[in-house]
């Protein structure tokens, strides 16, 4: 959020400078193009440093800092690094070994797609097949887990079985739970203010090698495990 605010502030300053320049011009356009406006520099009248002589963050004649092309000294965030706290929490709820057992092949948590969203009270986790470069198998499996704690937003706002396909109830789990087949094998449980959604899906490029590999019962069993750990 702070990054977006800083970006918006810089854009706002640049826009104000352009507007001020447009309003400050007067008279004949040819006269304006031939006229050089001197920068009065500092209070002692010292000349200001021109833009050609500086790089990175520039300094104006009155000593104030102006954002230039150099940017911040802080390193840019690595999108692939994800959210460490979210990654750790996802590992607590569902281990890679458990996902690998479901897939029947190695699996890994994708940190780039794993994050916490505190403003929603949400934790988003994503696992996928570990791809082997030498393998001719172009199909893959995925598992997504979304947990909505209910604070500050009630989990029921993210839980809506009526939007799913081929829905049936899951007995003896939370206040209510469902099994559906919208994107693959989709499950969810609502328990008080907390909602948990777990979905298994495949990316099958036509060879049909993953068809029927994972059963509804396997995904439901994982949902039960996650629900108990998230309590």
C-alpha positions as CSV (number, residue, x, y, z in Angstrom):
1,X,0.0,0.0,0.0
2,X,2.8,2.4,0.9
3,X,4.4,1.7,-2.5
4,X,1.2,2.6,-4.3
5,X,0.8,5.8,-2.3
6,X,4.4,6.8,-3.1
7,X,3.8,6.1,-6.8
8,X,0.5,8.1,-6.7
9,X,2.3,11.0,-5.0
10,X,5.1,11.1,-7.6
11,X,2.5,11.0,-10.5
12,X,0.6,13.8,-8.8
13,X,3.7,16.0,-8.4
14,X,4.6,15.4,-12.1
15,X,1.1,16.3,-13.2
16,X,1.1,19.5,-11.2
17,X,4.4,20.5,-12.7
18,X,3.1,20.0,-16.2
19,X,0.0,22.0,-15.4
20,X,2.0,24.8,-13.9
21,X,4.3,24.9,-17.0
22,X,1.3,25.0,-19.3
23,X,-0.3,27.9,-17.4
24,X,2.9,29.8,-17.0
25,X,3.6,30.3,-20.7
26,X,2.3,33.4,-22.5
27,X,2.8,35.4,-25.7
28,X,4.0,34.2,-29.0
29,X,4.9,30.5,-29.4
30,X,8.1,31.4,-31.2
31,X,9.1,33.8,-28.5
32,X,8.5,31.1,-25.9
33,X,10.6,28.5,-27.8
34,X,13.5,31.0,-28.0
35,X,13.4,32.0,-24.3
36,X,15.5,30.3,-21.7
37,X,14.1,30.4,-18.2
38,X,16.9,30.7,-15.6
39,X,16.6,28.8,-12.4
40,X,17.3,31.2,-9.6
41,X,19.0,28.4,-7.6
42,X,19.4,28.8,-3.9
43,X,18.8,31.8,-1.7
44,X,22.4,33.0,-2.4
45,X,21.7,33.0,-6.1
46,X,24.0,30.1,-6.9
47,X,23.1,28.5,-10.2
48,X,21.1,25.2,-10.0
49,X,22.6,22.0,-11.4
50,X,21.1,21.1,-14.7
51,X,19.4,17.7,-15.3
52,X,22.2,16.7,-17.8
53,X,24.8,16.8,-15.0
54,X,22.9,14.6,-12.6
55,X,21.6,11.0,-12.5
56,X,19.3,9.2,-10.1
57,X,17.6,11.4,-7.5
58,X,18.1,15.0,-8.4
59,X,18.3,18.0,-6.1
60,X,16.5,21.2,-6.9
61,X,17.9,24.7,-6.5
62,X,16.3,25.2,-3.1
63,X,17.9,22.0,-1.7
64,X,14.7,19.9,-1.7
65,X,14.9,16.4,-3.0
66,X,13.1,15.5,-6.3
67,X,12.5,11.9,-7.3
68,X,14.4,11.1,-10.5
69,X,15.2,8.1,-12.5
70,X,17.4,6.5,-9.8
71,X,14.5,5.3,-7.7
72,X,14.6,4.1,-4.1
73,X,17.6,2.5,-2.5
74,X,15.3,-0.3,-1.3
75,X,15.5,-3.4,-3.5
76,X,12.4,-4.3,-5.5
77,X,10.3,-7.0,-4.0
78,X,10.7,-10.5,-5.5
79,X,7.3,-11.7,-6.6
80,X,8.5,-15.3,-6.5
81,X,9.4,-14.9,-2.8
82,X,5.8,-14.7,-1.9
83,X,4.7,-14.2,1.7
84,X,7.0,-16.1,4.1
85,X,4.4,-16.1,7.0
86,X,1.7,-17.4,4.6
87,X,4.0,-20.1,3.2
88,X,4.7,-21.3,6.7
89,X,1.0,-21.3,7.7
90,X,0.1,-23.2,4.5
91,X,2.8,-25.8,5.3
92,X,1.2,-26.2,8.8
93,X,-2.3,-26.8,7.3
94,X,-1.2,-29.1,4.6
95,X,2.2,-30.6,4.0
96,X,3.8,-31.1,0.6
97,X,4.1,-34.8,1.4
98,X,0.3,-35.0,1.8
99,X,-0.2,-33.2,-1.5
100,X,2.3,-35.5,-3.2
101,X,0.4,-38.5,-1.8
102,X,-2.8,-37.1,-3.3
103,X,-1.1,-36.4,-6.7
104,X,0.8,-39.7,-6.8
105,X,3.9,-37.7,-7.8
106,X,6.1,-35.0,-6.3
107,X,4.4,-31.7,-5.4
108,X,5.5,-28.3,-4.2
109,X,3.9,-25.2,-2.7
110,X,4.1,-22.3,-5.1
111,X,5.2,-19.3,-3.1
112,X,4.3,-16.8,-5.9
113,X,0.7,-17.9,-5.6
114,X,0.7,-18.2,-1.8
115,X,-0.2,-15.1,0.2
116,X,-2.1,-13.7,3.2
117,X,-4.7,-11.0,2.7
118,X,-5.2,-9.5,6.2
119,X,-7.9,-7.0,5.1
120,X,-10.1,-10.1,4.2
121,X,-8.8,-12.4,6.9
122,X,-7.8,-14.7,4.1
123,X,-5.0,-17.2,3.5
124,X,-4.4,-18.4,0.0
125,X,-2.3,-21.5,-0.7
126,X,-1.4,-23.2,-4.0
127,X,0.4,-26.5,-4.8
128,X,1.4,-28.0,-8.1
129,X,3.1,-30.9,-9.7
130,X,6.9,-30.7,-9.7
131,X,7.7,-30.7,-13.4
132,X,10.6,-32.7,-14.6
133,X,12.3,-31.1,-17.6
134,X,13.2,-34.5,-19.2
135,X,9.7,-35.9,-18.9
136,X,7.4,-36.2,-21.9
137,X,4.4,-35.8,-19.6
138,X,2.9,-32.3,-20.3
139,X,-0.1,-32.7,-17.9
140,X,0.0,-31.4,-14.4
141,X,-2.1,-31.4,-11.2
142,X,-2.9,-28.5,-8.8
143,X,-4.5,-28.0,-5.4
144,X,-5.7,-24.7,-4.0
145,X,-6.7,-24.0,-0.4
146,X,-8.4,-20.8,0.7
147,X,-9.1,-20.2,4.4
148,X,-11.2,-17.3,5.5
149,X,-10.9,-16.8,9.3
150,X,-14.0,-14.7,9.6
151,X,-12.1,-11.7,11.0
152,X,-12.6,-9.0,9.8
153,X,-14.9,-10.3,7.0
154,X,-17.2,-13.2,7.8
155,X,-16.3,-16.3,5.9
156,X,-19.8,-16.8,4.6
157,X,-19.1,-14.0,2.2
158,X,-16.7,-16.3,0.3
159,X,-18.8,-19.5,0.7
160,X,-21.6,-20.1,-1.8
161,X,-22.2,-23.7,-2.9
162,X,-25.1,-22.5,-5.0
163,X,-22.6,-21.2,-7.5
164,X,-21.0,-24.6,-7.9
165,X,-21.8,-27.5,-10.3
166,X,-23.0,-31.0,-9.3
167,X,-23.2,-30.1,-5.6
168,X,-23.8,-32.6,-2.8
169,X,-23.5,-32.2,1.0
170,X,-20.7,-33.6,3.1
171,X,-22.0,-35.0,6.3
172,X,-20.5,-34.5,9.8
173,X,-18.2,-31.6,8.9
174,X,-18.6,-28.1,10.3
175,X,-21.9,-26.3,10.2
176,X,-22.2,-27.3,6.6
177,X,-19.9,-28.6,3.9
178,X,-20.2,-29.5,0.2
179,X,-18.6,-31.5,-2.6
180,X,-18.9,-30.2,-6.2
181,X,-17.3,-30.6,-9.6
182,X,-16.9,-27.1,-11.0
183,X,-13.2,-26.8,-11.8
184,X,-12.3,-30.3,-10.8
185,X,-13.1,-31.7,-7.4
186,X,-14.2,-28.7,-5.3
187,X,-15.0,-28.9,-1.6
188,X,-15.8,-26.4,1.1
189,X,-16.8,-26.2,4.8
190,X,-18.4,-23.4,6.8
191,X,-17.9,-23.5,10.5
192,X,-19.1,-20.5,12.5
193,X,-17.4,-17.4,10.9
194,X,-14.7,-19.4,9.3
195,X,-14.8,-20.8,5.7
196,X,-12.4,-23.2,4.1
197,X,-12.3,-24.1,0.4
198,X,-10.2,-26.8,-1.1
199,X,-10.1,-27.6,-4.9
200,X,-8.2,-30.2,-6.9
201,X,-7.8,-29.7,-10.6
202,X,-5.7,-31.0,-13.5
203,X,-4.2,-29.4,-16.6
204,X,-4.5,-32.2,-19.1
205,X,-3.2,-31.4,-22.6
206,X,-5.0,-34.3,-24.2
207,X,-3.3,-37.4,-23.3
208,X,-5.8,-38.3,-20.6
209,X,-3.1,-39.6,-18.3
210,X,-4.5,-37.9,-15.2
211,X,-8.2,-38.9,-15.6
212,X,-9.5,-40.6,-12.5
213,X,-6.2,-40.4,-10.7
214,X,-7.7,-38.6,-7.7
215,X,-11.1,-39.5,-6.1
216,X,-13.7,-37.3,-4.5
217,X,-13.1,-39.2,-1.2
218,X,-9.4,-38.3,-1.2
219,X,-10.1,-34.6,-1.5
220,X,-12.8,-34.7,1.1
221,X,-10.5,-36.5,3.5
222,X,-7.9,-33.7,3.0
223,X,-10.6,-31.1,3.7
224,X,-11.4,-32.8,7.0
225,X,-7.7,-32.7,7.9
226,X,-7.3,-29.0,7.0
227,X,-10.5,-28.1,8.8
228,X,-9.3,-29.7,12.0
229,X,-5.9,-28.0,11.9
230,X,-7.3,-24.5,11.0
231,X,-9.6,-24.5,14.1
